[in-house]
C-alpha cells in the first residue's frame, strides 16, 4: 500500500454558531446560506473550483486551497467580503434564520488517503482554533455576526508585514487551551472580555447552638529525655525531661 504524501495547503475552516439549536428546516436553510457565502467569498479571492477541495461537516466546511492562491488576496476577502456577505444574507432573514460564523485561516500539510480522508497535525490544530474558547467568546460579543482567527504561521508570514488591506494592528494574540497544551493564535478585532475569576470559598461560621467539634486526640508525645516505658499512650516507669537527674 502506498503511503499518502503530505500536501502543502491553505486551510480555511468556517463554522456556524448554535447550529444544533435550530430545527431541521432551519438547519437546511443555514447550510445553503453557509455554502453560498463561502463560495462567493472564495470566488472574490480568485479561488475557483479547480483550486479548492471541500469537506462538508454539517454545520461547518473545511476548504483545502491550493498554495498557488495568494494568501493576501484570500485574507482580504475574509476581512472584507465575508462580513459583507453575512450582512446581505441576514438583513433579509428572520431572526430564527440569522447565521453567525467563526472562521480560521491556517497553513500546513495534509495527507489525503484512498478513502478521501484528511489527516494531519496542522489540520487538527486548525480545528482546535476553530473550536477554541477565544474565538467562540469573540463571536458571542460581536454585533457583526462574524469572528476570524489566523494561525501563527499566517500571522508571521502575512499579517505581521502590514500588507495593503490587512491592518496588522487589528490582530491581537490569543492563547487557545488544548489537550496538547496552549496554542498561540491571532484574533482579528477586539479581544473578548476576560471571564471573572471564581470566588474563593469562605469558611462558614458555626451556628451559636451547634455543637463544637471534638478536639483531636494527640497522636504523639514529643519530649527530650529518657523514657523508661511507654505502651499504648500509657506512661509506665520514670520519664526524665531535660537534663539527667531532673525529675518531674
Secondary structure as GFF3:
##gff-version 3
##sequence-region A 1 248
A	DSSP	beta_strand	7	16	.	.	.	ID=ss1
A	DSSP	three_ten_helix	19	21	.	.	.	ID=ss2
A	DSSP	alpha_helix	24	44	.	.	.	ID=ss3
A	DSSP	three_ten_helix	49	51	.	.	.	ID=ss4
A	DSSP	beta_strand	52	56	.	.	.	ID=ss5
A	DSSP	beta_strand	60	66	.	.	.	ID=ss6
A	DSSP	alpha_helix	71	90	.	.	.	ID=ss7
A	DSSP	three_ten_helix	95	97	.	.	.	ID=ss8
A	DSSP	beta_strand	101	112	.	.	.	ID=ss9
A	DSSP	beta_strand	118	119	.	.	.	ID=ss10
A	DSSP	alpha_helix	121	131	.	.	.	ID=ss11
A	DSSP	alpha_helix	133	141	.	.	.	ID=ss12
A	DSSP	beta_strand	146	151	.	.	.	ID=ss13
A	DSSP	alpha_helix	152	157	.	.	.	ID=ss14
A	DSSP	three_ten_helix	159	161	.	.	.	ID=ss15
A	DSSP	three_ten_helix	168	170	.	.	.	ID=ss16
A	DSSP	beta_strand	171	176	.	.	.	ID=ss17
A	DSSP	beta_strand	183	188	.	.	.	ID=ss18
A	DSSP	beta_strand	225	227	.	.	.	ID=ss19
A	DSSP	beta_strand	230	231	.	.	.	ID=ss20
A	DSSP	beta_strand	234	235	.	.	.	ID=ss21
A	DSSP	beta_strand	239	241	.	.	.	ID=ss22
###
